Amino acid sequence: MDDSLFSNGGTMRGLSEKTIKLICKFFSDHDKAEVINIIKNKCGNNLPFLEDWTSVEMERIRFAVIKLSDGHLDKLQSVI
């Protein structure tokens, strides 16, 4: 895994290691940074009805979004 994805506190750019691993599994190296940015900024507590969800609960949503995208950026945007 690319060390540039790591940040302080054991998480990578604000996402869990499990989420990053799933992104790496589904997306090309070329798209990873953009996917991380999209997931981090558009698929979080800013979504309707998820304002009070914990990071663990949000991880379930993020996993579903990543899996439903099937490794395609356009589908990722659409699913979110």
ROFINU-572501 format. One record per residue (C-alpha): z, y, x; residue number from 0. Coordinates in nm, 3 decimals. Last residue first. Example, Ala and Ser with C-alpha at 12.3 -4.5 7.8 and 13.67 -1.06 7.14 Angstrom:
2
<rec up="0.714" north="-0.106" east="1.367" num="1"/>
<rec up="0.780" north="-0.450" east="1.230" num="0"/>
end
This chain:
80
<rec up="-0.339" north="0.859" east="-2.311" num="79"/>
<rec up="-0.591" north="0.588" east="-2.396" num="78"/>
<rec up="-0.885" north="0.828" east="-2.368" num="77"/>
<rec up="-0.781" north="0.963" east="-2.029" num="76"/>
<rec up="-0.736" north="0.610" east="-1.895" num="75"/>
<rec up="-1.067" north="0.504" east="-2.049" num="74"/>
<rec up="-1.244" north="0.779" east="-1.855" num="73"/>
<rec up="-1.065" north="0.683" east="-1.535" num="72"/>
<rec up="-1.163" north="0.315" east="-1.558" num="71"/>
<rec up="-0.938" north="0.040" east="-1.418" num="70"/>
<rec up="-0.905" north="-0.159" east="-1.741" num="69"/>
<rec up="-0.770" north="0.151" east="-1.915" num="68"/>
<rec up="-0.567" north="-0.070" east="-2.149" num="67"/>
<rec up="-0.367" north="-0.205" east="-1.855" num="66"/>
<rec up="-0.285" north="0.140" east="-1.721" num="65"/>
<rec up="-0.188" north="0.273" east="-2.065" num="64"/>
<rec up="0.029" north="-0.032" east="-2.137" num="63"/>
<rec up="0.207" north="-0.003" east="-1.802" num="62"/>
<rec up="0.264" north="0.368" east="-1.861" num="61"/>
<rec up="0.418" north="0.304" east="-2.202" num="60"/>
<rec up="0.654" north="0.041" east="-2.062" num="59"/>
<rec up="0.742" north="0.272" east="-1.772" num="58"/>
<rec up="0.842" north="0.538" east="-2.022" num="57"/>
<rec up="1.125" north="0.315" east="-2.144" num="56"/>
<rec up="1.252" north="0.270" east="-1.789" num="55"/>
<rec up="1.223" north="0.646" east="-1.721" num="54"/>
<rec up="1.434" north="0.713" east="-2.029" num="53"/>
<rec up="1.288" north="0.828" east="-2.361" num="52"/>
<rec up="1.413" north="1.150" east="-2.516" num="51"/>
<rec up="1.081" north="1.340" east="-2.540" num="50"/>
<rec up="0.886" north="1.031" east="-2.647" num="49"/>
<rec up="0.803" north="1.137" east="-3.005" num="48"/>
<rec up="0.488" north="1.323" east="-2.894" num="47"/>
<rec up="0.400" north="1.283" east="-2.525" num="46"/>
<rec up="0.557" north="1.530" east="-2.281" num="45"/>
<rec up="0.814" north="1.267" east="-2.187" num="44"/>
<rec up="0.551" north="1.104" east="-1.974" num="43"/>
<rec up="0.184" north="1.020" east="-1.964" num="42"/>
<rec up="0.007" north="1.345" east="-1.886" num="41"/>
<rec up="0.163" north="1.463" east="-1.560" num="40"/>
<rec up="0.268" north="1.143" east="-1.382" num="39"/>
<rec up="-0.004" north="0.924" east="-1.527" num="38"/>
<rec up="-0.276" north="1.179" east="-1.452" num="37"/>
<rec up="-0.151" north="1.251" east="-1.099" num="36"/>
<rec up="-0.115" north="0.884" east="-1.017" num="35"/>
<rec up="-0.464" north="0.821" east="-1.153" num="34"/>
<rec up="-0.607" north="1.100" east="-0.939" num="33"/>
<rec up="-0.440" north="0.966" east="-0.625" num="32"/>
<rec up="-0.552" north="0.610" east="-0.700" num="31"/>
<rec up="-0.921" north="0.681" east="-0.774" num="30"/>
<rec up="-1.079" north="0.625" east="-0.429" num="29"/>
<rec up="-0.850" north="0.333" east="-0.352" num="28"/>
<rec up="-0.993" north="0.161" east="-0.659" num="27"/>
<rec up="-0.786" north="0.114" east="-0.973" num="26"/>
<rec up="-0.630" north="-0.185" east="-1.151" num="25"/>
<rec up="-0.406" north="-0.347" east="-0.889" num="24"/>
<rec up="-0.320" north="-0.022" east="-0.714" num="23"/>
<rec up="-0.217" north="0.132" east="-1.047" num="22"/>
<rec up="0.002" north="-0.173" east="-1.113" num="21"/>
<rec up="0.165" north="-0.136" east="-0.773" num="20"/>
<rec up="0.227" north="0.233" east="-0.840" num="19"/>
<rec up="0.395" north="0.153" east="-1.172" num="18"/>
<rec up="0.615" north="-0.111" east="-1.010" num="17"/>
<rec up="0.713" north="0.132" east="-0.732" num="16"/>
<rec up="0.830" north="0.377" east="-0.994" num="15"/>
<rec up="0.654" north="0.710" east="-1.043" num="14"/>
<rec up="0.761" north="1.056" east="-0.924" num="13"/>
<rec up="0.515" north="1.078" east="-0.636" num="12"/>
<rec up="0.619" north="0.736" east="-0.521" num="11"/>
<rec up="0.976" north="0.640" east="-0.584" num="10"/>
<rec up="1.225" north="0.531" east="-0.323" num="9"/>
<rec up="1.422" north="0.856" east="-0.321" num="8"/>
<rec up="1.175" north="1.078" east="-0.141" num="7"/>
<rec up="0.798" north="1.036" east="-0.172" num="6"/>
<rec up="0.561" north="0.748" east="-0.111" num="5"/>
<rec up="0.190" north="0.754" east="-0.197" num="4"/>
<rec up="0.100" north="0.855" east="0.159" num="3"/>
<rec up="0.228" north="0.513" east="0.269" num="2"/>
<rec up="-0.084" north="0.348" east="0.120" num="1"/>
<rec up="0.000" north="0.000" east="0.000" num="0"/>
end
